Structures are given as C-alpha cells and as structure tokens.
Amino acid sequence: MTKEEIVRKLPYTDPFLFVDTITEVSQKHITGEYTFDENLDFYKGHFVNFPITPGVILLECMQQIGLVSLGIYLLRDKDFDLKSNSTVAMVENEARFYKPVFPNEKVTVISDLEYFRFFKLKSKVKMLNEAGEIVCSGVFSGILKPGDAKS
C-alpha cells in the first residue's frame, strides 16, 4: 500500500481532514505532515487578533496520522472501506501541550506503535513544529474495525 493510498482511505474530508502527506510508514511507525492553512474557520474566533490552533484540533491531527493512518496500513491486507460501515473511535488519550501552532505552520506527526490487537491500536505520538520542537505529545489508543470484522 502506498502512502497516497493511505491518505485516500481516510474516512475524513475537508474541512476535517488534517493529513497532507504520509512521509514514512512501517509495521511499527508512521510519520506524516499537515499545514494549518490560515483560512481555516476556527482561526476566526480562536483567538480574536491572536489566532492559534485549538488543542482539540492538534489532537485530531495527531490521531488521524498516528492512529487511523497507521491502522489503515496495518489492516492493508483486509478488504475494507473505513468510509462505510466501520468503527473509528478514540478510546483514550493522555496528552501534554508545550507550544502553540499558528496559522500557516506545518507540523510533523510521529507515531510509534505500542500494540495492535483485536482492532485496538495504541501508540506514542508526538507533534513537532517546523523548528523541530515538540508541540504536543501523548499516548493514544483507538478502535479501527472494519464493518464486517469479528472481534
């Protein structure tokens, strides 16, 4: 499966797709990038005259790359479509925020798999800004289950 195919299989679309590209992927690791365009709607009100990316959006970006994209790759031999009749749900997260992300800033998300079994995936995920500084990091887990799969 190519990196481009992973992005095409994501069950998101604009304005809620926070993955531009996958740059590395393996059985235990994934890295991807996203640029937060200054025209995204949430910048209009978060915050007035000082726009920064909301933390919940940073978490979503981290999970789209670090959990869902990695899960798509790990399930690449199964014939399924996450865009129909499938379960994609976050189960838990433990995150720490260190720096803000501003409009037009490109971030890199790096995820290292802890485990994947019974359709539950757990990873250590970090987000870096363009200067290579950690913006946010945490441990995330979620369910990625094709609609016809048996637990």
Residue frames relative to the residue before (quaternion, step in Angstrom):
aa qw qx qy qz dx dy dz
M 1.0000 0.0000 0.0000 0.0000 0.00 0.00 0.00
T 0.3593 -0.7434 0.5234 0.2107 3.56 -0.86 0.96
K 0.6528 -0.5061 0.3949 0.4023 3.54 -1.31 0.32
E 0.6390 0.5288 -0.3177 0.4595 3.57 1.05 -0.76
E 0.6315 0.5314 -0.3288 0.4590 3.60 1.05 -0.75
I 0.6023 0.5528 -0.3583 0.4509 3.58 1.04 -0.72
V 0.6755 0.4872 -0.2977 0.4665 3.60 0.83 -0.97
R 0.6564 0.5140 -0.3154 0.4532 3.62 0.96 -0.81
K 0.6871 0.4887 -0.2844 0.4563 3.62 1.09 -0.62
L 0.4686 0.6804 -0.4513 0.3373 3.60 1.22 -0.19
P 0.4006 -0.7428 0.4861 0.2268 3.61 -0.92 0.86
Y 0.5586 0.5662 -0.3927 0.4616 3.58 1.04 0.83
T 0.0690 -0.7613 0.6411 0.0679 3.52 -1.33 0.33
D 0.6598 -0.4570 0.3745 0.4643 3.57 -1.26 0.15
P 0.6009 -0.1531 -0.7835 -0.0415 1.63 -2.00 1.46
F 0.6403 0.5585 -0.3279 0.4130 3.63 1.16 0.24
L 0.4782 0.6063 -0.4713 0.4261 3.57 1.11 0.66
F 0.0479 -0.8238 0.5641 -0.0282 3.57 -0.55 1.21
V 0.5525 0.5272 -0.4239 0.4869 3.55 0.96 1.00
D 0.1843 -0.7681 0.6033 0.1094 3.58 -0.75 1.04
T 0.8045 -0.1074 0.1266 0.5703 3.54 0.84 -0.99
I 0.3003 -0.6712 0.6406 0.2214 3.51 -1.31 0.49
T 0.2058 -0.8205 0.5254 0.0917 3.59 -0.69 1.07
E 0.7809 0.0465 -0.0274 0.6223 3.60 1.20 -0.53
V 0.1084 0.7805 -0.6141 0.0440 3.56 -1.13 0.61
S 0.0910 0.7550 -0.6452 0.0738 3.54 -1.15 0.80
Q 0.7379 -0.3975 0.2986 0.4564 3.58 -1.29 -0.08
K 0.7981 0.3063 -0.1319 0.5019 3.61 1.08 -0.61
H 0.7948 0.2573 -0.0761 0.5444 3.60 1.23 -0.21
I 0.0458 0.7681 -0.6386 -0.0073 3.55 -1.21 0.56
T 0.0720 -0.7632 0.6410 0.0385 3.55 -1.18 0.69
G 0.0711 0.7973 -0.5952 0.0711 3.54 -0.98 0.89
E 0.2985 -0.7594 0.5587 0.1484 3.54 -1.31 0.31
Y 0.0092 0.7654 -0.6434 -0.0068 3.51 -1.29 0.52
T 0.2077 -0.7487 0.6166 0.1266 3.56 -1.09 0.79
F 0.3232 -0.7553 0.5462 0.1636 3.56 -0.76 1.10
D 0.2862 -0.7981 0.5141 0.1295 3.56 -0.12 1.36
E 0.5347 -0.6659 0.4265 0.2980 3.56 -0.91 0.92
N 0.6614 0.5233 -0.3070 0.4409 3.61 1.19 -0.39
L 0.3959 0.7036 -0.4984 0.3159 3.61 1.22 0.12
D 0.6068 -0.6396 0.3507 0.3157 3.55 -0.91 1.02
F 0.6688 0.5409 -0.3320 0.3871 3.60 0.85 -0.86
Y 0.5742 0.5993 -0.3874 0.4013 3.61 1.16 -0.39
K 0.5470 0.6307 -0.3953 0.3830 3.60 1.20 -0.44
G 0.8244 0.2142 -0.0947 0.5153 3.59 1.03 -0.67
H 0.7137 0.4018 -0.2442 0.5191 3.61 1.24 -0.02
F 0.5507 -0.5962 -0.5302 0.2453 1.80 0.29 2.40
V 0.6251 -0.5390 0.3947 0.4035 3.59 -1.16 0.53
N 0.8503 0.0723 -0.1242 0.5064 3.56 -0.86 1.11
F 0.7681 0.1847 -0.1600 0.5919 3.63 1.23 0.15
P 0.0290 -0.8592 0.5108 0.0089 3.60 0.55 1.17
I 0.0710 0.7472 -0.6590 0.0476 3.53 -1.03 0.94
T 0.5655 -0.6074 0.4437 0.3384 3.54 -1.20 0.55
P 0.4625 -0.6879 0.4791 0.2886 3.61 -0.78 0.97
G 0.5988 -0.6010 0.4065 0.3391 3.57 -1.06 0.79
V 0.6379 0.5331 -0.3368 0.4421 3.58 0.98 -0.78
I 0.6349 0.5057 -0.3276 0.4835 3.61 1.11 -0.61
L 0.6106 0.5275 -0.3502 0.4757 3.60 1.05 -0.69
L 0.6430 0.5119 -0.3205 0.4710 3.60 0.97 -0.83
E 0.6445 0.5231 -0.3222 0.4552 3.58 0.94 -0.86
C 0.6384 0.5183 -0.3188 0.4714 3.58 0.94 -0.85
M 0.6598 0.5110 -0.3021 0.4608 3.58 0.91 -0.93
Q 0.7013 0.4635 -0.2741 0.4671 3.58 0.96 -0.82
Q 0.6163 0.5370 -0.3562 0.4527 3.60 1.04 -0.65
I 0.7167 0.3952 -0.2462 0.5192 3.59 1.01 -0.76
G 0.7780 0.4339 -0.2014 0.4073 3.55 0.65 -1.16
L 0.7609 0.2974 -0.1906 0.5442 3.59 1.16 -0.48
V 0.7567 0.4099 -0.2433 0.4475 3.58 0.49 -1.19
S 0.6777 0.4763 -0.3064 0.4691 3.62 0.82 -0.90
L 0.6489 0.4988 -0.3182 0.4783 3.59 0.98 -0.81
G 0.6457 0.5243 -0.3153 0.4569 3.58 0.99 -0.81
I 0.6118 0.5360 -0.3425 0.4703 3.59 1.02 -0.77
Y 0.6605 0.4983 -0.3055 0.4714 3.56 0.94 -0.87
L 0.6811 0.4954 -0.2980 0.4492 3.60 0.88 -0.90
L 0.7228 0.3941 -0.2264 0.5206 3.59 1.16 -0.61
R 0.2909 0.8217 -0.4612 0.1659 3.59 1.27 0.23
D 0.6712 0.4962 -0.3075 0.4568 3.63 1.10 -0.53
K 0.6069 0.5168 -0.3577 0.4865 3.59 1.27 -0.16
D 0.3634 -0.7202 0.5460 0.2262 3.55 -1.01 0.78
F 0.3423 0.7279 -0.5295 0.2696 3.58 -0.19 1.25
D 0.2491 -0.7424 0.6057 0.1413 3.50 -1.33 0.40
L 0.3428 -0.7667 0.5076 0.1925 3.59 -0.44 1.19
K 0.6148 0.5740 -0.3493 0.4130 3.57 1.19 -0.38
S 0.7814 0.2221 -0.1571 0.5616 3.59 1.24 -0.06
N 0.8825 -0.0307 0.0023 0.4693 3.54 -0.95 1.00
S 0.5405 0.5879 -0.4240 0.4272 3.58 0.89 0.89
T 0.3972 -0.6988 0.5429 0.2433 3.53 -1.29 0.36
V 0.0672 0.7368 -0.6699 0.0625 3.54 -0.90 1.02
A 0.2291 0.7870 -0.5361 0.2018 3.57 -0.35 1.21
M 0.3888 -0.6782 0.5667 0.2601 3.52 -1.07 0.76
V 0.2721 -0.7743 0.5540 0.1398 3.54 -0.93 0.91
E 0.7908 -0.1264 0.1029 0.5899 3.56 0.95 -0.85
N 0.0016 -0.7780 0.6268 0.0432 3.51 -1.27 0.39
E 0.0901 -0.7388 0.6668 0.0372 3.46 -1.23 0.65
A 0.1181 0.8374 -0.5159 0.1367 3.56 -0.13 1.27
R 0.1405 -0.7481 0.6425 0.0883 3.50 -1.28 0.58
F 0.2388 -0.7653 0.5879 0.1081 3.54 -1.00 0.95
Y 0.1575 -0.8236 0.5433 0.0419 3.56 -0.93 0.96
K 0.8089 0.0521 0.0197 0.5853 3.59 0.99 -0.80
P 0.5010 -0.6392 0.4806 0.3308 3.60 -1.16 0.47
V 0.2561 -0.6999 0.6371 0.1968 3.53 -1.37 0.33
F 0.2412 -0.8041 0.5369 0.0834 3.53 -0.74 1.15
P 0.6762 -0.4672 0.3626 0.4394 3.60 -1.27 0.28
N 0.8310 0.1939 -0.2108 0.4769 3.54 -1.16 0.87
E 0.4973 0.6426 -0.4396 0.3828 3.58 1.21 0.29
K 0.2984 -0.7315 0.5881 0.1732 3.54 -1.03 0.89
V 0.1207 -0.7800 0.6114 0.0572 3.55 -0.98 0.92
T 0.2450 -0.7243 0.6242 0.1603 3.52 -1.31 0.48
V 0.1620 -0.7753 0.6066 0.0688 3.55 -0.88 1.00
I 0.0822 -0.7855 0.6133 -0.0063 3.54 -0.86 1.08
S 0.0261 -0.8156 0.5765 -0.0422 3.55 -0.74 1.09
D 0.1073 -0.7760 0.6205 0.0366 3.54 -0.95 0.98
L 0.4385 -0.7344 0.4690 0.2202 3.53 -0.66 1.21
E 0.2351 -0.7324 0.6204 0.1528 3.55 -1.05 0.85
Y 0.7612 -0.2453 0.1331 0.5854 3.58 0.97 -0.86
F 0.0667 -0.7527 0.6523 0.0600 3.51 -1.36 0.39
R 0.3131 0.7244 -0.5627 0.2460 3.56 -0.45 1.22
F 0.8318 0.1099 -0.1373 0.5265 3.53 -1.13 0.77
F 0.6631 -0.5514 0.2676 0.4298 3.55 1.06 0.94
K 0.5778 0.5250 -0.4078 0.4735 3.62 1.21 0.34
L 0.1247 -0.7942 0.5947 0.0102 3.51 -0.83 1.11
K 0.0303 -0.7823 0.6222 0.0039 3.56 -0.99 0.88
S 0.0265 0.8158 -0.5724 0.0783 3.56 -0.85 1.04
K 0.3646 -0.6338 0.6237 0.2763 3.50 -1.37 0.42
V 0.0379 -0.8240 0.5629 -0.0524 3.55 -0.64 1.17
K 0.0113 0.7785 -0.6274 -0.0124 3.55 -1.09 0.74
M 0.2500 -0.7374 0.6124 0.1369 3.50 -1.26 0.62
L 0.1426 -0.7878 0.5970 0.0512 3.54 -0.93 1.00
N 0.3897 -0.6820 0.5544 0.2749 3.57 -1.12 0.61
E 0.7431 -0.4207 0.2770 0.4405 3.58 -1.29 0.01
A 0.6486 0.5011 -0.3112 0.4810 3.59 1.22 -0.44
G 0.5336 -0.6450 0.3925 0.3811 3.58 1.30 -0.02
E 0.4868 0.6583 -0.4300 0.3805 3.58 1.28 0.27
I 0.4937 -0.6467 0.4871 0.3176 3.58 -1.08 0.70
V 0.2571 -0.7630 0.5838 0.1045 3.53 -0.83 1.14
C 0.7758 -0.0821 0.1355 0.6108 3.53 0.94 -1.00
S 0.0310 0.7852 -0.6185 -0.0023 3.56 -1.13 0.56
G 0.1722 0.7994 -0.5648 0.1105 3.52 -1.20 0.42
V 0.4204 -0.6298 0.5796 0.3009 3.46 -1.43 -0.11
F 0.0410 -0.8134 0.5791 -0.0371 3.55 -0.71 1.14
S 0.0045 -0.7786 0.6259 0.0443 3.54 -1.15 0.56
G 0.0261 0.8039 -0.5917 0.0547 3.50 -1.16 0.65
I 0.4541 -0.6425 0.5502 0.2797 3.50 -1.40 0.20
L 0.0005 -0.7630 0.6452 -0.0389 3.53 -0.93 0.97
K 0.1696 0.8303 -0.4962 0.1886 3.54 0.11 1.31
P 0.4115 -0.6980 0.5290 0.2524 3.57 -0.72 1.06
G 0.6461 -0.5867 0.3437 0.3466 3.58 -1.07 0.76
D 0.7645 0.3541 -0.2045 0.4984 3.60 0.99 -0.71
A 0.4690 0.7034 -0.4303 0.3165 3.62 1.26 0.08
K 0.3233 -0.7163 0.5896 0.1863 3.53 -1.19 0.67
S 0.4453 -0.6655 0.5211 0.2956 3.58 -0.96 0.83
